[in-house]
Amino acid sequence: MDAPFLSPDGTLWLPVPQIDRVALFNGGHSRVMRPVQLFRISLAPVQGERK
């Protein structure tokens, strides 16, 4: 996963990188597949004190 982002509501967003599919690495032809995948995970609130 690349560039994870934590939103204010506690959702962790994880875009799936396709750097290996860009034209630079494929003889000048892009092999990027659309739609780009994006995963999200709802994180549970942390209870108690951290140690």
C-alpha positions, 0 to 999 in steps of 0.5 A, spaced: 500 500 500 502 507 498 500 513 501 495 511 507 491 517 510 487 517 516 481 521 516 478 525 522 472 520 523 477 514 524 477 511 517 484 509 514 484 509 507 489 505 503 490 507 495 493 501 491 500 503 488 501 501 480 508 505 479 510 498 476 505 499 471 506 506 468 509 507 461 516 509 464 517 501 466 513 498 460 516 501 454 513 507 453 506 504 454 501 505 460 499 499 463 495 502 469 488 499 470 482 503 472 478 504 476 484 505 481 483 500 487 482 504 494 481 500 500 478 503 507 478 500 514 474 503 520 479 503 526 476 502 533 476 508 537 482 507 542 480 506 550 484 507 556 491 510 557 497 509 552 503 506 555 
